[in-house]
Amino acid sequence: MLSLVGATIVAPSAFAATSAPSTAASPFSERSIGSPNAPVKVIEYFSLTCTHCAEFGTVTMPQVKPNLVDTGKVQMIYRDFPLDDVALMAAQVARYLPAAQYYPFIEALFASQNDWAFAPGVNYKQSIYKYAALAGMDQATYNAALADTKLRAFILNEQQVAEKQFNINATPTFIINGKIMPGAMDYSDFLAAVNQAS
């Protein structure tokens, strides 16, 4: 778990003036899929090194996306909650991709989590870059993402806000139209929660 002792929470707007890669949306902007007009808003707090998050991403989301997101019923909003420095590194890289490539990239990382996050003797920096390169990111942009201290601070600040405002302390945690629901859900449980929130 990352140590946040003594860190100061600042407003997200404090990071707004940070220069972003010219070929991508601001790495500080919201990452989501689905219509902003969807009647159900689902915020997911997740860590890219969380096995339960990977299970939701690889087992449940392939049903959620076509049945609920693509039909206009649900908007999924992604919030980083990195459980370790490797997850934080991956989150920074994901946010440096064009916004349209964000979801496919994190889903690819979840699907291959054992390869880049947990393989014995893995070089995390090289391993994550392999997937970033497949998404079209060049080495210079990758290096810039990892070196972006303001982005790192932004992600950690958002994590602290989640801990204090919503008592988020585990991943994944969902906020479905304002109702906090911790833990990975199978499709039937997720669908029931969405229907209840509609």
Secondary structure, 3 states (H helix, E strand, C coil): CCCCCCCCCCCHHHHCCCCCCCCCCCCCCCEEECCCCCCEEEEEEECCCCHHHHHHHHHHHHHHHHHHHCCCCEEEEEEECCCCHHHHHHHHHHHHCCHHHHHHHHHHHHHCHHHHCCCCCCCHHHHHHHHHHHCCCCHHHHHHHHHCHHHHHHHHHHHHHHHHHHCCCCCCEEEECCEEEECCCCHHHHHHHHHHHC
